[in-house]
Structure formats: C-alpha cells, structure tokens
Amino acid sequence: MTTQTNGVFDRTPLIAGNWKMNMDHTQGIALLQKLAWTLKDARHDFSRVEVAVFPPFTGLRSVQSLVEGDGLQIAYGAQDLSDQDSGAYTGDISGQFLAKLGCRYALVGHSERRSIHAESDEQCRDKVRAAIRHGLTPMLCIGEGLEQRQAGEHVQYTLEQLRGSLAELNAGELEGLVVAYEPVWAIGTGEVAGPEDAQEMAHAIRAELESLYGEDFAKATRVLYGGSVKSSNVANILGGADVDGALVGGASLDAEEFAKITRFEQHLVTDQ
Ligand SMILES: O=C[C@H](O)COP(=O)(O)O
C-alpha cells in the first residue's frame, strides 16, 4: 500500500544526509552530482519530499557553486555553528558566514557534538538562537543513550533535552524548526529503533511542542528520525504519523542508496 505521509498536517517530508567528517570538497562535489543525476532520473518531486545534505564546512562553498550553477533543488546546511557572530573564537564558524554560503539549515546539538565536544543544552539553545539570528533553520538533534533507554527513561530524558535546548525562545522565533530524534544507541551501529519506538518519541516530542508553543506550531514542525536509516528500513520507520523524515548518516555517503531513501513513499505503509 502506498500512502502519502502526514498529509493531514501538511508537513513536507525531509530526507537529510549528514556527511559528518567525510568527503573532502572534491569528493563532495562528485557525491552531490551523482545524487542530483540519480534524483533527476527518478523524476524526484522536491515539493513532495525535500532533500538536504550537510557537508563538512570545507565543502559548503563547492556545494553552493554546484547547486546555484546547475539550479539544483537540493538544500544544504552546516553540521554545526558558533553561538557567537564574530570575533576571537578560533576554529568556530559564524551563522553569518553560513547564511552567506546559502545554507538553509544548521544542525544543532548532534549527539556527536554533545558527547565528543560536551555541548550542553544551554549551548545548544544559544546555537539555536544564533541560527535564527542569521536566517538559518535550526535542525535540533535530541535523543537518549542506551542507559536511559534501558532504564525506561528515554522519553523523559529526550524531552528534557528538547526543553533545555529551546528554553526562552518563543513560537514566532522558532517557526520552521526541525527536530531530529536520534537515539544514540542506534547511530552508526546498525541498530535501528523500531517504527513504534520512532513514532512513540516523535509523538511525545510533538505533544511537548504543543504544550510549549501551541497546536499550530506543533502541527507544522517536522520531526525526523535518525539512526542507521537505510533504504531497506526507511519505509517502516517513516510509517509513523508523527515521523516526518530521516536524518541519515552513513547511508547518505552513497548517492544511489541515499536517493533510494528519498523514494521511501513507494513502500510506505502508514499506521494511521
Ligand atoms: O546524523 C545522522 C545520524 O547520526 C545517524 O547516523 P547513521 O545513519 O550513520 O546511524
């Protein structure tokens, strides 16, 4: 059975590829070109399923040139940004620079930033603010580790991250926000949360957004799932009514596989 996902809320599904620290700028161009050709051959309808890539910072200028030069409809964003706008912050990248490179999105609080660089919810909130200041759409990543999952505290833990990372921001400022739920135990491990797990958390996130910012905001906000998504499991995961797309790591480095993931609707069976 093929069913359009989430038509009732009018949210456009988003399939996002996080290249992480892979692909130098020449490899990135080759990957993006191949992705663009593959999507063109498949007559991909970008108004039906949005596609975005997140190259390393060093690849953004090349991606911008290719997207603008070839008129591609693939969106792109940065994997992180500074909470500051300019100044003596060696190694950091301002949202201002990212906006100038045509980025639509900025990831905030990816679990690898939270774990490797010890980013707190407070820092994530400041980065969400910085993204908004520069006209970038924040894609806020949240999700529990194995410990919280095994203790049955995954919902509570993840919602605390959500509240902490959005504290003091209002619905108007956060318009367009994307939330990516990524259970840390499923990232790059081959372990995938079941469709019920993804739906349970996406639903809980949406309910929390509703209580914080109202029903209209919650209905308009896209909630993605991330963690070992592949073409073979994406349709199952995206079957949940509250799951609006995927943040894909490893599988986004293979253009054909990633393009297949964008065609998840062909195999979709919704639970609603
Ligand atoms: O940003 C993407 C996520 O960390 C998922 O990565 P993965 O698909 O390699 O598990």
Ligand as a Chemical Component Dictionary entry (heavy atoms), coordinates in Angstrom:
data_LIG
# 
_chem_comp.id                   LIG 
_chem_comp.type                 NON-POLYMER 
_chem_comp.pdbx_formal_charge   0 
_chem_comp.three_letter_code    LIG 
# 
loop_
_chem_comp_atom.comp_id 
_chem_comp_atom.atom_id 
_chem_comp_atom.alt_atom_id 
_chem_comp_atom.type_symbol 
_chem_comp_atom.charge 
_chem_comp_atom.model_Cartn_x 
_chem_comp_atom.model_Cartn_y 
_chem_comp_atom.model_Cartn_z 
_chem_comp_atom.pdbx_ordinal 
LIG O1 O1 O 0 23.236 12.440 11.626 1  
LIG C1 C1 C 0 22.989 11.265 11.395 2  
LIG C2 C2 C 0 22.892 10.292 12.456 3  
LIG O2 O2 O 0 23.890 10.461 13.405 4  
LIG C3 C3 C 0 22.696 8.886  12.006 5  
LIG O3 O3 O 0 23.888 8.320  11.526 6  
LIG P1 P1 P 0 23.836 6.843  10.892 7  
LIG O4 O4 O 0 22.766 6.867  9.840  8  
LIG O5 O5 O 0 25.204 6.613  10.333 9  
LIG O6 O6 O 0 23.478 5.916  12.014 10 
# 
loop_
_chem_comp_bond.comp_id 
_chem_comp_bond.atom_id_1 
_chem_comp_bond.atom_id_2 
_chem_comp_bond.value_order 
_chem_comp_bond.pdbx_ordinal 
LIG O1 C1 DOUB 1 
LIG C1 C2 SING 2 
LIG C2 O2 SING 3 
LIG C2 C3 SING 4 
LIG C3 O3 SING 5 
LIG O3 P1 SING 6 
LIG P1 O4 DOUB 7 
LIG P1 O5 SING 8 
LIG P1 O6 SING 9 
# 
